[in-house]
Amino acid sequence: MLLELHVRNYALIEKADCEFQNGLTVLSGETGAGKSVLINAVSMALGAKAGKDVIRTGEDSAVIELIFSGQNRECIRKMNALGIQPEEDGTILIARKITENKNTMRLNDEAVTAQTLKNLSSLLIDIHGQYEHQTLLDPEEHLKFIDLMSPEVLKEKKKEIASVYEKYAAVRDLLKESSDTDVRRRETEILRYEIKEIRDACLTDGEEESLHREYTVLRSAERITQALSRASQALSTDTVSAACRSIAEVADYDPALSELEKQISELDGLLSDAQRSISACSEKLEFNEERLNALNGRLDLIHRLQDKYGNDIPKILCLCREKEERCEFLEHFEEKQTEFRKEKEELEKKLSGLCGELSALRKKTAGNLKIKIREELKSLNFTGADFDIRFTEKKEFTSGGKDCAEFLISANPGEPLKPLREVASGGELSRIMLALKTVLADTDEIETVIFDEIDAGISGRTAQKVAEKLARIGRRRQVICITHLPQIAAMADHHFLIRKNIEAGRTRTDIEEITGDRITEELARLIGGLQITPGVLKTAEEMKKLADREKLADREKQEPD
């Protein structure tokens, strides 16, 4: 559940701090006051694309913070996999800072990517934007809704099909790409050339580093020789040996002198060892132009191969083995073709059986779904409407089976069932989406649903039905809803008012929670616009009382005796 939202310098919002609770929360305000901006800020915090243009004019950065209660088990599992733990009280903190040059995203104070946030946010919150119901016009989306309602056995069947399909697709593509004799011959010739080029080079792991070291020494041979000569001269003086002899003459008089003699003697020995080492290095070091050229040529060859095949020798050798395997496969393709075709047929047969089982499970799920959707549509003032789901089969296998599904509706009695994309209006699509969200609310762990103007295109009795539906969902999920309809606002358990103010020549969006008479005044504004008369205020007050009684009665009806 979303507990808190904190926004700083985002668009027109200078500062906003909201604490959310269970139930239905409504956000209302004049058109253009910034209601959708607030929802966009939530989306930005959860990983949506953000540019520097969202930063409030005159500020260096925008900051958005969300605090969730950590109840979603799958979300906690994914966080643990990332090495991120919820806070001690179980909360999950998501923060995003947007500056002109970069975006910083953090999850419980650990830096994360936008994609990580998107993956996690899909388990925490479901944001239904103003135009999301348009996805209902795309039949490709309909199968996704069915699968969201699916039992665990259907999900496991999809995983099994995906695994078999991966093998099938590999064999199918292999047969397809290798069936052309001329193409196969040309690829074989290229592979043979590349394999020969790599093998003829006789590369060994670690060779490049060794060659670089030798090349560096040879190229600097003269400079090294001079340095060694200077070092040898510096160490060749007899000063330390003389000091050792002097102390030896008096060492018997004092034990401390004896110890000193020992130290100087050791130093003399070390210097002798160092001189011998310098001599050995000097004798071994010899500038050899022929060897230097050979090293240079070898390194050039290695670098050319790296440019063509990989940035280091192990990768080149690995790629060579892959090319050898591919070349061998192409050379013996004719012999293996029958075997591959047989494997493809066996996988097709297995896929066909699995897809049939999956289709049966989907149709069973769809049968339950359409019954529930019909019930929800009736409660949303679709009087006499009918709803069905039509299945067809794709020509080719996919990783998700062979099913196509499309929602059909008859919005009025006596009208035939037709695809949604052909008959549904904007208001009808909003209600159908709400019906789907209501049904799906019982099948997932997502605790927070945000509706951005789900009331678009509806009014009157339909608006009242939608309001009642949102309030019912609010008893099972946290629902946050932007609305312009007084019927929906009246059913809210919590109400935030969003206003646009101008101070010192600057425009600012303010958000505050309202209660009591303030709610009545806002309902009156929604009902009557600018002219809020005593009659409108009385209507608003009565609407709120009726809504509270309706919620209480509905709650008592749902609670067990």
C-alpha positions as CSV (number, residue, x, y, z in Angstrom):
1,M,0.0,0.0,0.0
2,L,1.2,3.5,-0.8
3,L,1.7,5.3,2.5
4,E,3.3,8.6,1.6
5,L,4.1,10.7,-1.4
6,H,6.6,13.6,-1.3
7,V,7.2,15.9,-4.3
8,R,9.7,18.8,-4.6
9,N,10.0,21.2,-7.5
10,Y,8.2,18.9,-10.0
11,A,6.5,20.8,-12.8
12,L,4.1,23.3,-11.1
13,I,4.5,21.5,-7.7
14,E,6.9,23.4,-5.4
15,K,6.2,21.1,-2.4
16,A,3.6,18.4,-1.8
17,D,3.4,15.9,1.1
18,C,0.5,13.4,1.1
19,E,-0.2,10.6,3.5
20,F,-2.5,8.0,2.1
21,Q,-4.7,5.4,3.8
22,N,-6.9,2.4,3.0
23,G,-10.1,2.8,1.1
24,L,-11.1,5.1,-1.7
25,T,-9.1,8.3,-1.9
26,V,-10.3,11.0,-4.3
27,L,-8.2,13.8,-5.9
28,S,-10.3,16.7,-7.2
29,G,-9.7,20.2,-8.4
30,E,-10.2,22.6,-11.3
31,T,-9.2,21.5,-14.8
32,G,-5.5,22.3,-15.2
33,A,-4.9,22.5,-11.5
34,G,-2.3,19.7,-11.6
35,K,-4.2,16.5,-10.7
36,S,-2.6,14.4,-13.5
37,V,0.7,16.1,-12.8
38,L,0.7,14.4,-9.4
39,I,0.0,11.0,-10.9
40,N,2.7,11.6,-13.5
41,A,5.1,12.3,-10.6
42,V,4.3,8.9,-9.1
43,S,5.0,7.3,-12.5
44,M,8.3,9.1,-12.8
45,A,9.4,7.9,-9.3
46,L,8.6,4.3,-10.5
47,G,10.9,4.5,-13.5
48,A,9.0,6.3,-16.3
49,K,11.0,8.4,-18.7
50,A,11.8,11.8,-17.4
51,G,13.5,14.8,-19.0
52,K,14.9,18.0,-17.5
53,D,11.7,19.8,-18.6
54,V,9.8,18.4,-15.6
55,I,12.0,20.4,-13.2
56,R,10.2,23.5,-11.8
57,T,11.4,26.7,-13.5
58,G,14.3,28.2,-11.6
59,E,15.2,25.1,-9.7
60,D,18.2,22.8,-10.1
61,S,16.4,19.5,-9.5
62,A,13.1,17.7,-8.9
63,V,12.8,15.1,-6.2
64,I,10.0,12.5,-5.8
65,E,9.7,10.0,-2.9
66,L,7.2,7.2,-2.4
67,I,6.9,5.1,0.7
68,F,5.1,1.7,0.5
69,S,4.3,-0.8,3.2
70,G,6.2,-4.0,2.3
71,Q,3.4,-6.6,2.2
72,N,3.9,-7.9,-1.4
73,R,5.7,-11.2,-1.1
74,E,6.9,-11.3,-4.7
75,C,8.3,-7.7,-4.4
76,I,10.1,-8.6,-1.2
77,R,11.6,-11.7,-3.0
78,K,12.8,-9.6,-5.9
79,M,14.3,-7.1,-3.5
80,N,16.2,-9.8,-1.6
81,A,17.5,-11.1,-4.9
82,L,19.0,-7.7,-5.5
83,G,20.5,-7.7,-2.0
84,I,18.1,-4.9,-0.8
85,Q,16.1,-5.3,2.4
86,P,12.9,-3.5,3.4
87,E,13.3,-1.1,6.4
88,E,13.0,-2.5,9.9
89,D,9.3,-1.5,10.0
90,G,8.7,-3.3,6.6
91,T,8.5,-0.1,4.5
92,I,9.9,0.3,1.0
93,L,11.3,3.7,0.1
94,I,11.6,4.7,-3.6
95,A,13.2,8.0,-4.5
96,R,14.1,9.7,-7.8
97,K,16.1,12.9,-8.3
98,I,16.0,14.5,-11.7
99,T,18.6,17.1,-12.6
100,E,19.6,18.7,-15.9
101,N,22.3,16.2,-16.5
102,K,21.2,12.9,-14.9
103,N,18.6,10.9,-13.1
104,T,19.3,9.2,-9.8
105,M,17.0,6.4,-8.6
106,R,17.2,4.7,-5.2
107,L,15.4,1.8,-3.6
108,N,15.8,1.8,0.2
109,D,18.9,4.0,-0.3
110,E,20.5,1.6,-2.8
111,A,21.1,2.9,-6.3
112,V,19.0,1.0,-8.9
113,T,18.1,1.3,-12.6
114,A,14.9,2.5,-14.1
115,Q,14.1,-1.0,-15.4
116,T,14.6,-2.4,-11.9
117,L,12.1,0.1,-10.5
118,K,9.6,-0.7,-13.3
119,N,9.8,-4.4,-12.5
120,L,9.2,-3.8,-8.8
121,S,6.6,-1.1,-9.2
122,S,4.4,-3.4,-11.3
123,L,4.0,-5.5,-8.1
124,L,3.3,-2.5,-5.9
125,I,0.9,-0.3,-7.8
126,D,-1.4,-0.4,-10.8
127,I,-1.7,3.0,-12.5
128,H,-4.6,3.3,-14.9
129,G,-4.0,6.4,-17.0
130,Q,-6.6,8.5,-18.9
131,Y,-6.1,6.6,-22.1
132,E,-5.3,3.1,-21.0
133,H,-8.8,1.9,-21.7
134,Q,-7.9,2.3,-25.4
135,T,-5.8,-0.8,-25.0
136,L,-9.1,-2.7,-24.9
137,L,-9.5,-1.9,-28.6
138,D,-6.4,-4.1,-29.3
139,P,-7.4,-7.8,-29.3
140,E,-3.8,-8.7,-28.6
141,E,-4.3,-7.3,-25.1
142,H,-7.4,-9.5,-24.4
143,L,-5.5,-12.7,-24.0
144,K,-3.3,-11.0,-21.4
145,F,-6.4,-10.2,-19.3
146,I,-7.5,-13.9,-19.5
147,D,-4.0,-15.1,-18.5
148,L,-4.0,-12.7,-15.5
149,M,-7.1,-14.5,-14.3
150,S,-5.5,-17.9,-14.8
151,P,-5.0,-20.5,-12.1
152,E,-1.5,-21.8,-11.3
153,V,-1.8,-24.8,-13.5
154,L,-2.3,-22.6,-16.6
155,K,0.8,-20.5,-15.7
156,E,2.9,-23.7,-15.4
157,K,1.5,-24.9,-18.8
158,K,2.7,-21.6,-20.4
159,K,6.2,-22.1,-18.9
160,E,6.3,-25.6,-20.3
161,I,5.2,-24.4,-23.8
162,A,7.7,-21.6,-23.7
163,S,10.5,-24.1,-23.0
164,V,9.5,-26.5,-25.8
165,Y,8.9,-23.6,-28.2
166,E,12.5,-22.3,-27.6
167,K,13.8,-25.7,-28.8
168,Y,11.3,-25.9,-31.7
169,A,12.2,-22.3,-32.9
170,A,15.9,-23.1,-32.8
171,V,15.5,-26.3,-35.0
172,R,13.0,-24.5,-37.3
173,D,15.3,-21.5,-37.8
174,L,18.3,-23.8,-38.3
175,L,16.5,-25.7,-41.1
176,K,15.3,-22.6,-42.7
177,E,18.6,-20.7,-42.7
178,S,20.6,-23.7,-43.8
179,S,18.3,-25.1,-46.5
180,D,19.8,-22.9,-49.4
181,T,22.7,-24.8,-50.8
182,D,24.5,-21.8,-52.3
183,V,24.1,-19.8,-49.1
184,R,25.4,-22.7,-47.1
185,R,28.4,-23.1,-49.4
186,R,29.3,-19.4,-49.2
187,E,29.0,-19.4,-45.4
188,T,31.2,-22.6,-45.2
189,E,33.9,-21.0,-47.3
190,I,34.0,-17.9,-45.1
191,L,34.1,-20.0,-42.0
192,R,37.0,-22.1,-43.3
193,Y,39.0,-18.9,-44.1
194,E,38.3,-17.4,-40.7
195,I,39.2,-20.6,-38.8
196,K,42.4,-21.0,-40.8
197,E,43.3,-17.4,-40.1
198,I,42.9,-17.9,-36.4
199,R,44.5,-21.3,-36.2
200,D,47.5,-20.3,-38.3
201,A,48.2,-17.5,-35.8
202,C,48.8,-20.2,-33.1
203,L,47.5,-17.9,-30.3
204,T,48.1,-18.8,-26.7
205,D,46.4,-17.4,-23.6
206,G,48.5,-14.8,-21.8
207,E,50.7,-14.4,-24.9
208,E,49.8,-10.7,-25.6
209,E,50.8,-9.6,-22.0
210,S,54.1,-11.5,-22.2
211,L,54.9,-10.0,-25.6
212,H,54.1,-6.5,-24.4
213,R,56.5,-6.8,-21.5
214,E,59.3,-8.1,-23.7
215,Y,58.6,-5.4,-26.3
216,T,58.7,-2.6,-23.6
217,V,62.1,-3.9,-22.3
218,L,63.7,-4.2,-25.7
219,R,62.4,-0.8,-26.9
220,S,64.0,0.7,-23.7
221,A,67.2,-1.4,-23.7
222,E,69.6,1.6,-24.1
223,R,67.9,3.6,-21.4
224,I,67.9,0.6,-19.0
225,T,71.6,-0.2,-19.7
226,Q,72.6,3.4,-18.9
227,A,70.6,3.3,-15.7
228,L,72.1,-0.1,-14.6
229,S,75.6,1.3,-15.3
230,R,75.0,4.4,-13.2
231,A,73.6,2.2,-10.4
232,S,76.7,-0.2,-10.6
233,Q,79.1,2.8,-10.3
234,A,77.2,4.2,-7.3
235,L,77.4,0.8,-5.5
236,S,81.0,0.0,-6.4
237,T,82.7,2.3,-3.7
238,D,84.5,0.6,-0.9
239,T,82.9,2.9,1.8
240,V,80.8,0.3,3.5
241,S,83.5,-2.4,3.5
242,A,85.9,0.2,5.1
243,A,83.3,1.0,7.7
244,C,82.9,-2.6,8.5
245,R,86.7,-3.1,8.9
246,S,87.0,-0.1,11.2
247,I,84.2,-1.3,13.6
248,A,85.7,-4.8,13.6
249,E,88.9,-3.4,15.1
250,V,87.1,-2.2,18.3
251,A,84.1,-4.6,18.4
252,D,85.6,-6.6,21.2
253,Y,85.5,-3.6,23.6
254,D,81.7,-3.2,23.6
255,P,78.9,-5.7,22.8
256,A,77.0,-2.8,21.2
257,L,79.9,-2.3,18.7
258,S,79.8,-6.0,17.9
259,E,76.1,-5.7,17.0
260,L,76.8,-2.7,14.9
261,E,79.6,-4.6,13.1
262,K,77.1,-7.3,12.3
263,Q,74.6,-4.8,10.8
264,I,77.2,-3.1,8.6
265,S,78.5,-6.5,7.5
266,E,74.9,-7.5,6.4
267,L,74.6,-4.3,4.5
268,D,77.9,-4.9,2.8
269,G,76.6,-8.3,1.8
270,L,73.4,-6.9,0.4
271,L,75.3,-4.3,-1.6
272,S,77.5,-7.1,-3.1
273,D,74.4,-9.1,-4.0
274,A,72.8,-6.0,-5.6
275,Q,76.0,-5.5,-7.7
276,R,75.9,-9.1,-8.9
277,S,72.2,-8.7,-9.8
278,I,73.0,-5.5,-11.8
279,S,75.8,-7.3,-13.6
280,A,73.5,-10.2,-14.5
281,C,70.8,-7.9,-15.8
282,S,73.4,-6.0,-17.9
283,E,74.8,-9.2,-19.4
284,K,71.3,-10.5,-20.2
285,L,70.1,-7.2,-21.7
286,E,71.0,-6.7,-25.3
287,F,69.3,-4.6,-27.9
288,N,68.1,-6.8,-30.8
289,E,66.5,-4.9,-33.6
290,E,65.4,-8.0,-35.4
291,R,63.7,-9.4,-32.2
292,L,62.0,-6.0,-31.7
293,N,60.6,-6.0,-35.2
294,A,59.4,-9.6,-34.7
295,L,57.6,-8.6,-31.5
296,N,56.1,-5.6,-33.2
297,G,54.8,-7.8,-36.1
298,R,53.4,-10.4,-33.7
299,L,51.5,-7.8,-31.7
300,D,50.1,-6.2,-34.9
301,L,48.8,-9.6,-35.9
302,I,47.2,-10.2,-32.5
303,H,45.6,-6.7,-32.6
304,R,44.2,-7.3,-36.1
305,L,42.6,-10.5,-35.0
306,Q,41.2,-8.8,-31.9
307,D,39.6,-6.1,-34.2
308,K,38.0,-8.9,-36.2
309,Y,37.1,-11.6,-33.7
310,G,37.2,-10.4,-30.1
311,N,39.0,-8.0,-27.7
312,D,41.2,-10.7,-26.1
313,I,42.8,-14.0,-27.0
314,P,40.5,-16.3,-25.0
315,K,37.5,-14.8,-26.7
316,I,39.1,-15.3,-30.2
317,L,39.8,-18.9,-29.4
318,C,36.3,-19.4,-28.1
319,L,34.8,-17.9,-31.2
320,C,37.1,-20.1,-33.3
321,R,35.7,-23.2,-31.6
322,E,32.1,-21.9,-32.3
323,K,33.0,-21.4,-36.0
324,E,34.5,-24.9,-36.2
325,E,31.2,-26.3,-34.8
326,R,29.1,-24.3,-37.2
327,C,31.4,-25.2,-40.1
328,E,31.2,-28.9,-39.2
329,F,27.4,-28.6,-39.0
330,L,27.1,-27.0,-42.4
331,E,29.5,-29.5,-44.0
332,H,27.4,-32.4,-42.8
333,F,24.0,-30.7,-43.0
334,E,22.7,-33.0,-45.8
335,E,23.4,-36.0,-43.6
336,K,21.7,-34.4,-40.5
337,Q,18.8,-32.8,-42.3
338,T,16.5,-35.8,-42.0
339,E,17.3,-36.0,-38.3
340,F,16.5,-32.3,-37.8
341,R,13.3,-32.6,-39.7
342,K,12.3,-35.5,-37.5
343,E,13.1,-33.5,-34.4
344,K,11.1,-30.6,-35.7
345,E,8.1,-32.8,-36.3
346,E,8.3,-34.3,-32.8
347,L,8.5,-30.9,-31.2
348,E,5.6,-29.7,-33.4
349,K,3.5,-32.7,-32.2
350,K,4.5,-32.0,-28.6
351,L,3.7,-28.3,-28.9
352,S,0.4,-29.1,-30.6
353,G,-0.7,-31.2,-27.6
354,L,0.5,-28.7,-25.0
355,C,-1.2,-25.8,-26.9
356,G,-4.4,-27.8,-26.9
357,E,-4.2,-28.3,-23.2
358,L,-3.4,-24.6,-22.7
359,S,-6.3,-23.5,-24.9
360,A,-8.7,-25.7,-22.9
361,L,-7.5,-24.1,-19.7
362,R,-7.8,-20.6,-21.2
363,K,-11.3,-21.3,-22.4
364,K,-12.3,-22.5,-19.0
365,T,-10.8,-19.4,-17.4
366,A,-12.5,-17.2,-20.0
367,G,-15.8,-18.9,-19.2
368,N,-15.4,-17.8,-15.5
369,L,-14.1,-14.4,-16.6
370,K,-17.0,-13.5,-18.8
371,I,-19.6,-14.5,-16.2
372,K,-17.9,-12.2,-13.7
373,I,-17.5,-9.4,-16.3
374,R,-21.3,-9.6,-17.1
375,E,-22.1,-9.3,-13.4
376,E,-19.8,-6.3,-13.0
377,L,-21.2,-4.6,-16.2
378,K,-24.7,-4.9,-14.8
379,S,-23.6,-3.3,-11.6
380,L,-22.1,-0.5,-13.7
381,N,-25.4,0.3,-15.4
382,F,-25.0,-1.8,-18.5
383,T,-28.6,-2.8,-18.4
384,G,-29.3,-5.7,-20.7
385,A,-25.7,-5.8,-21.9
386,D,-24.1,-9.0,-23.0
387,F,-20.4,-9.9,-23.0
388,D,-18.5,-12.8,-24.6
389,I,-15.0,-13.9,-25.5
390,R,-14.2,-15.4,-28.9
391,F,-11.3,-17.7,-29.4
392,T,-9.4,-18.3,-32.7
393,E,-6.2,-20.1,-33.5
394,K,-3.0,-18.6,-34.9
395,K,-1.4,-20.2,-37.9
396,E,2.0,-20.6,-36.3
397,F,3.1,-21.6,-32.8
398,T,4.3,-18.9,-30.4
399,S,6.0,-19.0,-27.0
400,G,2.5,-18.3,-25.6
401,G,0.6,-21.0,-27.5
402,K,-1.7,-20.6,-30.6
403,D,-4.6,-18.8,-29.1
404,C,-6.1,-15.5,-30.1
405,A,-8.9,-14.0,-28.0
406,E,-11.2,-11.1,-28.5
407,F,-13.8,-9.5,-26.3
408,L,-17.3,-9.1,-27.8
409,I,-20.0,-6.9,-26.4
410,S,-23.6,-6.0,-27.0
411,A,-24.3,-2.8,-25.1
412,N,-28.0,-2.8,-25.7
413,P,-30.7,-5.5,-25.7
414,G,-31.4,-7.0,-29.1
415,E,-28.1,-5.9,-30.6
416,P,-25.7,-8.6,-31.8
417,L,-22.3,-9.2,-30.1
418,K,-19.6,-7.3,-31.8
419,P,-15.9,-6.7,-31.2
420,L,-15.2,-3.9,-28.7
421,R,-13.2,-1.9,-31.3
422,E,-16.3,-1.7,-33.5
423,V,-19.0,-0.6,-31.0
424,A,-17.7,0.7,-27.6
425,S,-17.7,4.4,-26.8
426,G,-15.2,6.1,-24.6
427,G,-17.5,5.9,-21.5
428,E,-18.3,2.3,-22.2
429,L,-14.6,1.4,-22.5
430,S,-13.9,3.1,-19.2
431,R,-16.6,1.0,-17.5
432,I,-15.5,-2.2,-19.1
433,M,-11.9,-1.5,-18.0
434,L,-13.2,-0.8,-14.5
435,A,-15.1,-4.1,-14.6
436,L,-11.9,-5.9,-15.6
437,K,-9.9,-4.2,-12.8
438,T,-12.6,-5.2,-10.3
439,V,-12.4,-8.8,-11.3
440,L,-8.6,-8.9,-11.4
441,A,-8.4,-7.2,-8.0
442,D,-9.2,-10.6,-6.4
443,T,-6.4,-12.4,-8.2
444,D,-3.2,-10.5,-7.5
445,E,-1.3,-9.0,-4.6
446,I,-1.1,-5.4,-5.9
447,E,-2.6,-3.4,-3.1
448,T,-2.8,0.1,-4.7
449,V,-4.7,1.0,-7.8
450,I,-4.7,4.5,-9.3
451,F,-7.4,5.7,-11.7
452,D,-6.7,8.9,-13.6
453,E,-10.2,10.0,-14.7
454,I,-11.9,6.6,-15.0
455,D,-15.1,8.7,-15.1
456,A,-14.4,10.0,-18.6
457,G,-17.5,10.0,-20.7
458,I,-20.0,9.0,-18.0
459,S,-22.6,10.9,-16.0
460,G,-25.9,10.6,-14.1
461,R,-26.9,7.2,-12.9
462,T,-23.9,5.5,-14.5
463,A,-21.6,7.8,-12.6
464,Q,-23.3,6.8,-9.4
465,K,-22.8,3.1,-10.2
466,V,-19.2,3.7,-11.0
467,A,-18.8,5.5,-7.7
468,E,-20.3,2.6,-5.8
469,K,-18.0,0.2,-7.6
470,L,-14.9,2.2,-6.8
471,A,-15.9,2.3,-3.1
472,R,-16.3,-1.5,-3.1
473,I,-12.9,-2.0,-4.7
474,G,-11.6,0.3,-2.0
475,R,-12.6,-2.1,0.7
476,R,-10.2,-4.7,-0.8
477,R,-7.6,-2.5,-2.3
478,Q,-6.3,1.0,-1.8
479,V,-7.9,3.1,-4.6
480,I,-6.7,6.6,-5.5
481,C,-8.9,8.2,-8.1
482,I,-8.8,11.6,-9.9
483,T,-12.3,12.7,-10.7
484,H,-14.5,15.6,-11.8
485,L,-17.8,13.9,-10.8
486,P,-19.5,14.7,-7.5
487,Q,-21.0,11.2,-7.3
488,I,-17.5,9.7,-7.1
489,A,-16.1,12.4,-4.8
490,A,-19.0,11.9,-2.4
491,M,-18.1,8.2,-2.0
492,A,-14.5,8.9,-1.0
493,D,-13.1,7.8,2.3
494,H,-10.4,10.4,2.0
495,H,-10.4,13.6,-0.2
496,F,-7.5,15.7,-1.4
497,L,-8.1,19.1,-3.0
498,I,-5.6,20.2,-5.7
499,R,-5.5,23.9,-6.5
500,K,-3.4,26.2,-8.6
501,N,-2.3,29.4,-6.9
502,I,-0.3,32.5,-8.1
503,E,2.0,34.2,-5.6
504,A,4.6,36.8,-6.4
505,G,4.1,36.2,-10.1
506,R,4.8,32.4,-9.8
507,T,2.2,29.7,-10.4
508,R,2.1,26.9,-7.9
509,T,0.1,23.7,-7.4
510,D,-0.9,23.0,-3.8
511,I,-2.4,19.7,-2.4
512,E,-4.2,19.4,0.9
513,E,-6.5,16.9,2.5
514,I,-9.9,18.2,3.2
515,T,-12.6,17.1,5.6
516,G,-16.1,18.1,6.9
517,D,-17.5,21.3,5.4
518,R,-14.6,21.6,3.0
519,I,-15.7,18.4,1.3
520,T,-19.2,19.7,1.1
521,E,-17.9,22.9,-0.5
522,E,-15.8,20.9,-3.1
523,L,-18.8,18.7,-3.9
524,A,-20.9,21.9,-4.4
525,R,-18.2,23.2,-6.8
526,L,-18.3,20.0,-8.8
527,I,-22.1,20.2,-9.0
528,G,-22.6,23.8,-9.7
529,G,-19.4,25.2,-11.0
530,L,-18.7,28.9,-10.2
531,Q,-22.2,29.6,-8.9
532,I,-22.4,27.9,-5.5
533,T,-25.8,28.8,-4.2
534,P,-27.3,27.7,-0.9
535,G,-29.4,25.3,-2.9
536,V,-26.3,23.7,-4.4
537,L,-24.6,23.5,-1.0
538,K,-27.7,21.8,0.4
539,T,-27.6,19.3,-2.5
540,A,-23.9,18.6,-1.9
541,E,-24.5,18.0,1.8
542,E,-27.4,15.6,1.0
543,M,-25.3,13.8,-1.6
544,K,-22.5,13.3,1.0
545,K,-25.0,12.0,3.6
546,L,-26.5,9.6,1.0
547,A,-23.1,8.4,0.0
548,D,-22.1,7.7,3.6
549,R,-25.3,5.8,4.2
550,E,-24.8,3.8,1.0
551,K,-21.3,2.8,2.0
552,L,-22.4,1.8,5.5
553,A,-25.3,-0.3,4.2
554,D,-23.0,-1.9,1.6
555,R,-20.4,-2.6,4.3
556,E,-22.9,-4.2,6.6
557,K,-24.3,-6.3,3.7
558,Q,-20.8,-7.6,2.9
559,E,-19.7,-8.4,6.5
560,P,-20.6,-11.8,7.9
561,D,-23.1,-12.0,10.7
